[in-house]
Amino acid sequence: MLLSMTGYGRATHAFGAKSINVELRSLNSKYTDVRLRVPSNFREKEHDLRSLLTKRLQRGKIEMAIEVTSHTGEDGFGLNVPLFKRYYQELSAIADELGSSKEGLMQAILRIPNVVGAEQADIDEKEWEAVEEAMEMAFEKFENFRKAEGASLEEDLRLLCANIKAALAEVDPFEKERVILLQNRLRQNLDEFLGKDNVDENRFEQEVIFYLEKIDINEEKVRLGQHCSYFLEQLDTAKISKGRTLSFISQEMGREINTLGAKAYSADIQRLVVRMKDDLEKIKEQIANIV
């Protein structure tokens, strides 16, 4: 089973005359990046929330917002009266000095930071329990979203890996042809350059064997096939977090495909290599969204 790093979950839970809304979302990221938006009286819980998110969601750019709304309008906001008066006195004095109108002055002061804000109250334990229930509901929806996305990604990855294995199986017939073509080409070049009667046949055979050993691709084919099989084995494991493992395997697959292309000396094999590279790039794009 695969989990997508992209996820979304939202839950609402009633607590007395209040509504508790919890929203979770995540996007791709190589690391765990947690961002929180919570009411000011929940600030002391931020460390616990970060630890919980890291443990439950594991990897990705994670955002969680908790909102507590009162149906009676008692949202715990207050006016900093001394600060308001200080601003009003100072700004009124400046307005009188400059002969400016004071119209709209009070509304402007109310928009200044810290004049109106949330009251700092201790956490109500029962309210926090309700928040935890809402979080659990949001987690469930979030994880279901990730599983659905992960199932789609897994289907694509299996298909792409199968495409690479199929292209690899098509290399064999062209490999035998290229050996004959290379021998004929070397023979033709030597005959044209030195003359047919001046070619040392024993030395020629030795050079051909040495050259063919240098461009032999059997080792690359075997390793690429093993990497593909290991890739599929990892998809079958029960481990949840496998994005990094699959990424490492895809890098090894890329090395073998690149070497295969460098040693090909065959237009037909090069076309197969291009197909494999195309599928591998798609695999890497998909893996970037896996936990």
Buried (B, 14 or more C-beta within 10 A) or exposed (E): EBBBBBBBBBBBBEBEEBBBBBBBBBEBEEEBEBEBEBBEBBEEBEEEBBEBBEEBBBBBBBBBBBBBEEEEEEEBEEEBEEBBEEBBEEBEEEBEEEEEEEEEBEEEBEEEEEBBBEEEEEBBEEBBEBBBBBBEBBBEBBBEBBBEBBEEBBEEBBEBBEBBBEBBEEBEEBBEEBBEEBBEEBBEEBEEEEEEEEEEEEEBEEEBEEBBEEBEBEEBBEBBBEBBEBBBEBBEEEEEEBBEBBBEBBEBBBEBBBBBBEBBBBEBBBBBBEBBBBBBEBBBEBBEBBB
